[in-house]
Amino acid sequence: MNFEKKVLSKELLALLYESDKTVGTAESCTSGMIAAAITTVPGASDYFKGGIVSYTDDVKTALLNVDPEVIEKKTAVCEEVALQMVKGAIERLGVDYVVASTGFAGPGAAAGVPVGTIWLACGNKDEQTTLKLSEDEGRDKNVENAVHQALALLLDFIRQHEPARTGDEIVELTAN
């Protein structure tokens, strides 16, 4: 794991460790790599409950309650699907926050959606936010960038919705 993702994972730890808040993931094109990044830090089991890798449309609809009509009309690589993945995973996993990814990392794409198009979403049951990535730097870099951006998006969202921890608590947690 690269240094930047490790830093983001530690920041997530500092925000959520010993809180009553939980996190999960709903991933398609990142294939569980967001969950892997979150759980690389000791103590992640205190707040990370699990993830769903929904690589195919039928898994998105069956496990995450993504509307098949949205997929049919807009493909699985759209903002609406990413948002529905968040909501579905919150319900399925019973967590407070979810971060989701859906996209065409490469090499193939479909229905006029170019390679490198990745939609990220995160949120809680009441509010969600999205981010569209559109640069194609090759499959590996596309996925790497998506994981990094997903962690940053999740952190920003949680910071806006959780009370700040004291500096002493953060120093103690990140020193471990």
C-alpha positions in Angstrom: 0.0 0.0 0.0 1.3 3.4 -0.8 2.1 6.0 1.8 -0.8 8.3 1.0 -3.4 5.6 1.4 -1.8 4.5 4.7 -2.1 8.1 6.0 -5.7 8.3 5.0 -6.4 4.9 6.7 -4.8 6.2 9.9 -6.9 9.4 9.7 -10.0 7.3 9.5 -8.8 5.3 12.5 -8.3 8.6 14.4 -11.8 9.7 13.6 -13.6 6.5 14.4 -11.6 4.3 16.8 -13.6 3.8 20.0 -16.6 5.7 18.6 -19.9 4.1 18.1 -19.8 4.6 14.4 -19.2 1.9 11.8 -18.1 1.8 8.2 -18.6 -0.5 5.2 -17.8 -0.7 1.5 -19.7 -1.4 -1.7 -17.2 -1.9 -4.5 -17.3 -2.8 -8.1 -14.3 -1.7 -10.1 -12.0 -1.5 -7.1 -12.6 -5.1 -6.2 -12.4 -4.8 -2.5 -9.3 -2.7 -2.5 -11.0 0.2 -0.6 -11.8 -2.3 2.2 -8.3 -3.6 2.1 -6.9 -0.1 2.5 -9.2 0.7 5.4 -8.2 -2.5 7.3 -4.5 -2.2 7.0 -4.2 -0.3 10.2 -4.4 -2.1 13.6 -7.7 -1.3 15.3 -9.8 -1.1 12.1 -12.0 -3.9 13.4 -13.4 -1.5 16.0 -15.3 0.4 13.2 -15.1 -1.6 9.9 -17.9 -4.2 9.6 -17.4 -5.4 6.1 -17.8 -4.9 2.4 -19.7 -6.2 -0.6 -17.8 -6.6 -3.9 -20.5 -6.3 -6.5 -18.6 -6.8 -9.7 -21.6 -7.7 -11.8 -24.9 -6.0 -12.3 -26.9 -8.9 -11.0 -25.0 -8.8 -7.6 -25.6 -5.0 -7.5 -29.3 -5.5 -7.9 -29.6 -8.6 -5.7 -27.4 -7.6 -2.8 -27.4 -3.8 -2.9 -31.0 -3.2 -4.2 -29.7 -1.2 -7.2 -32.6 -0.5 -9.5 -32.1 -2.7 -12.7 -33.9 -0.1 -14.8 -31.3 2.5 -13.9 -28.5 0.1 -15.0 -30.4 -0.6 -18.2 -30.9 3.0 -19.0 -27.6 4.5 -17.8 -25.3 1.5 -17.3 -23.8 0.5 -13.9 -21.3 3.3 -14.3 -23.4 6.3 -13.3 -24.0 8.5 -10.3 -27.4 7.0 -9.5 -25.9 3.5 -9.2 -23.1 4.7 -6.9 -25.6 6.3 -4.6 -27.9 3.3 -4.6 -24.9 1.1 -3.7 -24.2 3.3 -0.7 -27.8 3.1 0.5 -28.0 -0.6 -0.2 -24.8 -1.4 1.7 -25.9 0.7 4.7 -29.0 -1.4 4.9 -27.3 -4.8 4.2 -24.2 -4.3 6.5 -26.0 -2.3 9.2 -23.3 0.4 9.2 -23.4 4.2 9.7 -21.2 5.1 6.7 -20.5 3.4 3.4 -18.1 4.3 0.5 -18.9 2.8 -2.9 -17.2 2.6 -6.3 -18.5 1.7 -9.8 -16.7 2.3 -13.0 -14.8 1.1 -16.0 -11.2 0.9 -14.9 -10.1 -0.6 -18.2 -9.5 -1.9 -20.7 -13.1 -2.2 -21.8 -16.1 0.1 -21.5 -19.7 0.1 -22.7 -22.5 2.2 -24.0 -20.4 5.3 -24.7 -19.0 5.5 -21.2 -15.2 5.9 -21.6 -12.5 3.9 -19.9 -11.4 5.6 -16.7 -14.9 6.8 -15.8 -15.4 5.9 -12.2 -18.2 7.1 -9.9 -17.5 7.2 -6.1 -20.1 7.8 -3.5 -20.2 7.8 0.2 -22.6 8.8 2.9 -24.9 7.8 5.7 -28.6 6.9 5.6 -29.7 10.5 5.4 -27.1 12.1 3.1 -24.7 11.1 0.4 -22.1 12.7 -1.9 -20.5 11.7 -5.1 -17.3 12.2 -7.1 -16.7 11.4 -10.8 -13.3 10.4 -12.0 -12.7 10.5 -15.7 -8.9 10.3 -16.4 -7.7 7.1 -18.1 -4.2 6.4 -17.0 -4.4 2.6 -17.5 -6.2 0.0 -15.4 -3.8 -0.2 -12.4 -3.5 3.6 -12.0 -7.2 4.1 -12.5 -8.0 1.7 -9.7 -5.2 3.1 -7.5 -6.5 6.6 -7.9 -10.1 5.5 -7.3 -9.1 3.9 -4.0 -7.2 7.0 -2.9 -10.0 9.3 -3.9 -12.6 7.1 -2.2 -10.8 7.2 1.1 -10.4 11.0 0.9 -14.1 11.4 0.0 -15.1 9.2 3.0 -12.8 11.1 5.4 -14.2 14.4 4.3 -17.7 13.2 4.7 -17.2 11.8 8.1 -15.3 14.9 9.3 -18.4 17.0 8.3 -20.7 14.7 10.2 -18.8 13.6 13.4 -17.7 15.7 16.3 -13.9 16.4 16.2 -11.7 14.3 18.4 -9.2 16.0 20.6 -5.6 16.3 19.5 -4.4 14.1 22.4 -6.7 11.3 21.3 -5.5 11.5 17.7 -1.8 11.5 18.7 -2.3 8.5 20.9 -4.0 6.5 18.2 -1.7 7.4 15.4 1.4 6.7 17.5 0.5 3.0 17.7 
